[in-house]
Amino acid sequence: MYPTNSHEISPSELEARLRLHRLPELGPKRFRLLIDAFGSASKAISAPASAWRALGLPASSAEARRSHEIRDGASAALAWLARPAQYLLMWDQPDYPALLAQIDDAPPLLFVAGDPSILEKPQLAMVGSRRASRPGMDTAAAFSRSLASAGFVITSGLAMGIDGAAHQAALDVGGQTIGVLGTGLENFYPQRHRRLAAAMIAQGSAVVSEFPLDAPPKAGNFPRRNRIISGLSLGVLVVEASMASGSLITAKLAAEQGREVYAIPGSIHHPGAKGCHQLIREGAVLVETIEHILEGLRGWQALSRPTPMPVTHPLVALLHAAPHTSEGLAIASGRSLSQVLAALTELELEGLVTCESGRWLARRPLL
């Protein structure tokens, strides 16, 4: 279904837009050029090929517009939109995401599975390596849980590694999250995250794509996808990234779009930290706690305060009694060291504990 305000778009115009959207070599700027030149997609579809050539459009696009393949693809998209919780947002309609509309090459059409209203909520993008380390995954999950609990929608690319950890952690605390695909929604990639995407849709989150529903995974689609991740968001947090990571593309696009760029530092010996360190040298905000992100977003004061974990947390109670090392806490609490380290990461993000000279101390909650 398409949004309720789309009564302004007639069925024939919608079908024409879906046909234009499938044409080869017709990106967002050329799509808008056609609408501006002819006044509507319907008129553009029926215009003579010479008029298309006069606009400098490729012959392949003009020739394909009336093909059975293009018509059948548009018909399939209309059938898809007739099913529950499946939507199409259009760049000239009121419910198109306002932040995304600000970028130069905003997608003219955006397919949405799930709840489209969350695309207007304050979002923070979290991106990073597909081959992330276990500490990197844990850090991504901890930040995502805290940010989602603070009221932010977590936006990422549904890739393996950091992206998946961020999406799942947001769901784990009852938060909302948006996955932006580099394929069509009916040709999901990576397949290993199909179940995660289904859970996101079922729990009131959303999966979106600018590509035709059956678009396959192509290398060039993923950098294009990244501009939507950053374009939807107030800022982008890079958790772990090598110098060759696509996450640096997202960060670069975010900076060009006037969004905040945040990066978590790591060991100078870890290749997965080098991309984050490069971003910090270029002006990204160095992030060690959630407060380093929230202090730059005070305009969202009502949403920006995290919900503190209760001081009755057993580890906090132990630390109020006396400082402990991580190993000492594991012994005193009867938990495994890995469980203790994961809990301490979250407690530190919430400002309830701090580590000094290898020993953990309790702190007062942030006010």
HUKA-V246105 format. One record per residue. PHI is phi as a letter, one per 20 degrees, with the letter a starting at -180 (NA if undefined). PSI is psi in degrees with one decimal (* if undefined). Layout:
phi->PHI psi->PSI
phi->PHI psi->PSI
This chain:
phi->NA psi->152.2
phi->d psi->161.5
phi->g psi->157.3
phi->f psi->-28.4
phi->f psi->-5.2
phi->f psi->12.9
phi->f psi->-17.5
phi->f psi->-19.7
phi->d psi->117.7
phi->f psi->159.3
phi->g psi->-39.6
phi->f psi->-36.1
phi->f psi->-40.3
phi->f psi->-45.1
phi->f psi->-39.3
phi->f psi->-39.6
phi->f psi->-39.7
phi->f psi->-33.0
phi->f psi->-47.6
phi->g psi->-41.1
phi->f psi->-26.7
phi->e psi->-6.3
phi->f psi->142.6
phi->f psi->146.2
phi->l psi->28.8
phi->c psi->88.1
phi->e psi->-171.7
phi->g psi->-41.6
phi->f psi->-39.4
phi->f psi->-34.3
phi->g psi->-48.2
phi->f psi->-34.3
phi->g psi->-43.5
phi->f psi->-44.4
phi->f psi->-43.4
phi->f psi->-40.5
phi->f psi->-39.8
phi->d psi->-10.8
phi->n psi->-20.7
phi->a psi->161.7
phi->f psi->-36.3
phi->g psi->-44.9
phi->f psi->-34.4
phi->f psi->-40.8
phi->f psi->-38.0
phi->e psi->-4.5
phi->f psi->151.8
phi->f psi->153.3
phi->g psi->-31.6
phi->f psi->-34.0
phi->f psi->-35.2
phi->f psi->-42.9
phi->f psi->-35.1
phi->f psi->-24.5
phi->e psi->-0.1
phi->m psi->19.3
phi->e psi->147.3
phi->f psi->146.0
phi->f psi->-32.4
phi->f psi->-35.6
phi->f psi->-45.7
phi->f psi->-38.4
phi->f psi->-32.9
phi->e psi->-16.9
phi->f psi->-25.5
phi->d psi->9.7
phi->f psi->156.1
phi->f psi->-37.0
phi->f psi->-43.5
phi->f psi->-42.9
phi->f psi->-44.1
phi->f psi->-38.1
phi->f psi->-40.1
phi->f psi->-40.2
phi->f psi->-40.8
phi->f psi->-37.5
phi->f psi->-39.1
phi->f psi->-39.6
phi->f psi->-38.7
phi->f psi->-42.2
phi->f psi->-18.2
phi->f psi->-10.2
phi->e psi->157.0
phi->f psi->148.7
phi->l psi->30.7
phi->c psi->125.2
phi->c psi->164.2
phi->c psi->121.1
phi->d psi->136.3
phi->d psi->140.5
phi->f psi->-20.1
phi->d psi->18.4
phi->d psi->150.7
phi->f psi->-28.6
phi->e psi->16.2
phi->f psi->139.2
phi->g psi->124.1
phi->f psi->-42.9
phi->f psi->-42.0
phi->f psi->-35.0
phi->f psi->-18.3
phi->f psi->-20.1
phi->f psi->153.1
phi->f psi->-39.3
phi->d psi->46.0
phi->g psi->139.1
phi->f psi->131.7
phi->f psi->-29.2
phi->c psi->140.2
phi->c psi->113.9
phi->e psi->137.6
phi->c psi->126.8
phi->d psi->122.1
phi->o psi->-142.2
phi->d psi->107.0
phi->f psi->-19.5
phi->f psi->-24.4
phi->f psi->-11.9
phi->f psi->-15.7
phi->e psi->-6.8
phi->f psi->157.7
phi->g psi->124.6
phi->c psi->148.3
phi->c psi->130.0
phi->e psi->140.3
phi->c psi->122.3
phi->c psi->164.7
phi->r psi->-168.1
phi->f psi->142.3
phi->f psi->-25.5
phi->d psi->52.6
phi->f psi->152.5
phi->f psi->163.2
phi->f psi->-44.0
phi->f psi->-36.9
phi->f psi->-41.6
phi->f psi->-42.7
phi->f psi->-40.6
phi->f psi->-44.2
phi->g psi->-45.4
phi->f psi->-42.8
phi->f psi->-45.5
phi->f psi->-40.6
phi->f psi->-43.9
phi->f psi->-44.1
phi->f psi->-43.8
phi->f psi->-40.6
phi->f psi->-39.3
phi->f psi->-26.7
phi->e psi->-3.0
phi->o psi->1.8
phi->e psi->143.0
phi->e psi->133.4
phi->e psi->120.9
phi->d psi->133.4
phi->b psi->-170.8
phi->d psi->9.5
phi->l psi->22.3
phi->f psi->171.2
phi->f psi->165.7
phi->n psi->-131.0
phi->g psi->-43.2
phi->g psi->-52.1
phi->f psi->-40.1
phi->f psi->-39.6
phi->f psi->-45.7
phi->g psi->-49.2
phi->f psi->-40.5
phi->f psi->-37.2
phi->f psi->-42.9
phi->f psi->-37.7
phi->f psi->-28.6
phi->d psi->16.0
phi->m psi->17.8
phi->e psi->-178.1
phi->d psi->150.0
phi->b psi->148.3
phi->c psi->127.6
phi->d psi->127.1
phi->d psi->117.5
phi->e psi->153.3
phi->e psi->13.5
phi->c psi->177.9
phi->f psi->156.4
phi->f psi->-20.1
phi->e psi->5.2
phi->c psi->59.7
phi->f psi->137.9
phi->b psi->133.9
phi->e psi->145.5
phi->g psi->-30.8
phi->f psi->-16.7
phi->d psi->14.3
phi->f psi->-41.1
phi->f psi->-39.3
phi->f psi->-44.0
phi->f psi->-41.7
phi->f psi->-39.4
phi->f psi->-39.3
phi->f psi->-46.1
phi->f psi->-43.8
phi->f psi->-27.9
phi->d psi->19.8
phi->n psi->14.0
phi->d psi->-160.7
phi->b psi->152.5
phi->c psi->132.0
phi->c psi->159.0
phi->b psi->143.0
phi->e psi->-10.6
phi->e psi->153.0
phi->g psi->149.2
phi->g psi->-33.3
phi->e psi->10.9
phi->f psi->129.5
phi->e psi->169.0
phi->f psi->117.8
phi->c psi->142.1
phi->g psi->-40.4
phi->f psi->-16.5
phi->f psi->-27.2
phi->f psi->-40.6
phi->f psi->-35.0
phi->f psi->-41.2
phi->g psi->-36.3
phi->f psi->-32.0
phi->f psi->-25.3
phi->f psi->-40.3
phi->g psi->-49.3
phi->f psi->-36.0
phi->f psi->-29.8
phi->f psi->-18.0
phi->d psi->155.7
phi->f psi->-29.6
phi->a psi->167.1
phi->c psi->126.2
phi->d psi->118.5
phi->e psi->118.6
phi->e psi->-47.0
phi->b psi->127.9
phi->b psi->134.0
phi->f psi->175.4
phi->f psi->-20.6
phi->e psi->4.1
phi->f psi->141.2
phi->f psi->-17.1
phi->f psi->-29.4
phi->f psi->-29.6
phi->f psi->-45.5
phi->g psi->-43.4
phi->f psi->-41.3
phi->f psi->-43.3
phi->f psi->-39.8
phi->g psi->-45.2
phi->f psi->-41.9
phi->f psi->-29.9
phi->e psi->0.6
phi->n psi->19.4
phi->e psi->160.6
phi->f psi->145.1
phi->c psi->126.5
phi->c psi->146.5
phi->b psi->139.1
phi->e psi->123.4
phi->f psi->166.7
phi->b psi->-166.5
phi->f psi->141.4
phi->f psi->-13.7
phi->e psi->-4.6
phi->e psi->116.9
phi->g psi->-30.1
phi->f psi->-6.5
phi->e psi->-13.9
phi->f psi->-36.2
phi->f psi->-41.0
phi->f psi->-41.7
phi->f psi->-38.0
phi->f psi->-43.1
phi->f psi->-40.4
phi->f psi->-41.0
phi->f psi->-30.4
phi->e psi->1.5
phi->o psi->0.8
phi->f psi->151.5
phi->f psi->125.0
phi->f psi->124.3
phi->d psi->124.6
phi->d psi->-26.3
phi->c psi->164.8
phi->f psi->-29.5
phi->f psi->-29.6
phi->f psi->-24.8
phi->e psi->-46.8
phi->f psi->-31.9
phi->f psi->-19.9
phi->e psi->-2.4
phi->c psi->40.9
phi->f psi->-14.8
phi->f psi->-20.4
phi->d psi->41.9
phi->g psi->-40.3
phi->f psi->-26.9
phi->d psi->-16.6
phi->e psi->-10.7
phi->e psi->123.5
phi->f psi->152.1
phi->f psi->111.7
phi->f psi->142.4
phi->f psi->141.8
phi->f psi->142.8
phi->f psi->-6.5
phi->e psi->2.4
phi->g psi->132.5
phi->g psi->-35.2
phi->f psi->-38.5
phi->f psi->-40.4
phi->f psi->-42.1
phi->f psi->-39.2
phi->f psi->-27.0
phi->f psi->-29.9
phi->f psi->-40.1
phi->a psi->151.0
phi->f psi->150.4
phi->b psi->153.3
phi->f psi->167.6
phi->g psi->-43.4
phi->f psi->-39.4
phi->f psi->-37.6
phi->f psi->-37.9
phi->f psi->-42.9
phi->f psi->-46.4
phi->f psi->-32.3
phi->e psi->-14.6
phi->m psi->15.3
phi->d psi->162.3
phi->f psi->157.3
phi->f psi->-39.6
phi->f psi->-38.8
phi->f psi->-41.1
phi->f psi->-44.8
phi->f psi->-40.9
phi->f psi->-43.5
phi->f psi->-39.9
phi->f psi->-35.6
phi->f psi->-46.2
phi->f psi->-43.5
phi->f psi->-36.0
phi->f psi->-40.9
phi->f psi->-34.0
phi->e psi->-2.1
phi->m psi->17.2
phi->e psi->-21.3
phi->c psi->160.4
phi->b psi->155.9
phi->d psi->125.8
phi->c psi->121.8
phi->l psi->39.4
phi->n psi->2.1
phi->c psi->138.9
phi->e psi->138.3
phi->c psi->148.1
phi->f psi->146.1
phi->c psi->162.9
phi->f psi->146.8
phi->f psi->150.5
phi->f psi->141.6
phi->e psi->*
